[in-house]
């Protein structure tokens, strides 16, 4: 019986030592409080770095969106009159045609010239300007050639006659000038 008791005692001791030697318990038993604190600090520092990175990305996205919205707003406000101004161009053309006609009533003509001047000034105030064409080199961005004519006194590629005036709104074309070009 004594041997049995000894065996039981030895078995329980080996089980206890085996349980005591599990890796988790070994680490916790061997770590000092300073090591545990430094591990926690490292974990927290990595979390802070990740959060700072996420914050920087979110901030950059917000700034990019703000700039994009501001740019869209600026473009809309800059060119908000584009459609309206394009609709007024035929009215301006008709005023010029009417002024080209001879009339016996000078007061009527003078009044019509005043209205035409006011309309043109209002459009210019909003950034609508006439495209310079006659005597200029032909530019396909601003001019549309409808005819060409050979002239000895003019270099080839020069606008010799404007058939319909072209207009631009600030730096954007509203209507190309219809022109005759020298050959």
JOZIDA-V130856 format. One record per backbone hydrogen bond with DSSP energy under -1.0 kcal/mol. NH is the residue of the N-H (numbers start at 1). CO is the residue of the C=O. E is the energy in kcal/mol with one decimal. If there is no record, write none. Layout:
BEGIN
NH&CO&E ; NH&CO&E
END
This chain:
BEGIN
5&1&-2.6 ; 6&2&-2.5 ; 7&3&-2.6 ; 8&4&-2.6 ; 9&5&-2.6 ; 10&6&-2.7 ; 11&7&-2.8 ; 12&8&-2.5 ; 13&9&-2.0 ; 14&10&-2.4 ; 15&11&-2.3 ; 16&12&-2.4 ; 17&13&-2.5 ; 18&14&-2.4 ; 19&15&-2.7 ; 20&16&-2.2 ; 21&17&-1.2 ; 22&19&-1.2 ; 26&22&-2.2 ; 27&23&-2.2 ; 28&24&-2.1 ; 29&25&-2.0 ; 30&26&-2.0 ; 31&27&-1.9 ; 36&32&-2.2 ; 37&33&-2.3 ; 38&34&-2.3 ; 39&35&-2.2 ; 40&36&-2.3 ; 41&37&-2.3 ; 42&38&-2.3 ; 43&39&-2.4 ; 44&40&-2.6 ; 45&41&-2.8 ; 46&42&-2.2 ; 47&43&-2.1 ; 48&44&-2.6 ; 49&45&-2.3 ; 50&46&-2.3 ; 51&47&-2.6 ; 52&48&-2.7 ; 53&49&-2.1 ; 54&50&-2.4 ; 55&51&-2.5 ; 56&52&-2.6 ; 57&53&-2.3 ; 58&54&-2.5 ; 59&55&-2.9 ; 60&56&-2.5 ; 61&57&-2.6 ; 62&58&-2.3 ; 63&59&-2.6 ; 64&60&-2.6 ; 65&61&-2.3 ; 66&62&-2.5 ; 67&63&-2.6 ; 68&64&-2.5 ; 69&65&-2.8 ; 70&66&-2.5 ; 71&67&-2.5 ; 72&68&-2.5 ; 73&69&-2.5 ; 74&70&-2.7 ; 75&71&-2.6 ; 76&72&-2.5 ; 77&73&-2.7 ; 78&74&-2.4 ; 79&75&-2.1 ; 82&79&-1.6 ; 85&81&-3.4 ; 86&82&-2.2 ; 87&83&-1.6 ; 88&84&-1.2 ; 89&85&-1.0 ; 92&88&-2.2 ; 93&89&-2.4 ; 94&90&-2.4 ; 95&91&-2.2 ; 96&92&-2.0 ; 97&93&-2.2 ; 98&94&-2.5 ; 99&95&-2.2 ; 100&96&-1.3 ; 109&105&-1.8 ; 110&106&-2.6 ; 111&107&-2.4 ; 112&108&-2.4 ; 113&109&-2.4 ; 114&110&-1.8 ; 115&111&-2.1 ; 116&112&-2.5 ; 117&113&-2.5 ; 118&114&-2.4 ; 119&115&-2.4 ; 120&116&-2.5 ; 121&117&-2.5 ; 122&118&-2.5 ; 123&119&-2.0 ; 124&120&-2.4 ; 125&121&-2.2 ; 126&122&-1.1 ; 127&124&-1.3 ; 128&123&-2.8 ; 129&168&-2.6 ; 131&166&-3.0 ; 135&159&-2.7 ; 136&133&-2.3 ; 138&157&-3.3 ; 142&139&-1.3 ; 143&139&-3.1 ; 144&177&-3.4 ; 146&179&-2.9 ; 147&179&-1.2 ; 149&181&-2.2 ; 157&182&-2.5 ; 159&136&-2.8 ; 160&180&-2.7 ; 161&180&-1.4 ; 163&178&-2.9 ; 164&178&-1.8 ; 167&175&-1.8 ; 168&129&-2.6 ; 169&172&-3.4 ; 170&127&-3.0 ; 172&169&-2.7 ; 174&167&-2.4 ; 175&167&-2.3 ; 177&142&-2.3 ; 178&164&-2.0 ; 179&144&-2.6 ; 180&161&-2.7 ; 181&147&-2.5 ; 182&158&-2.5 ; 183&149&-2.0
END
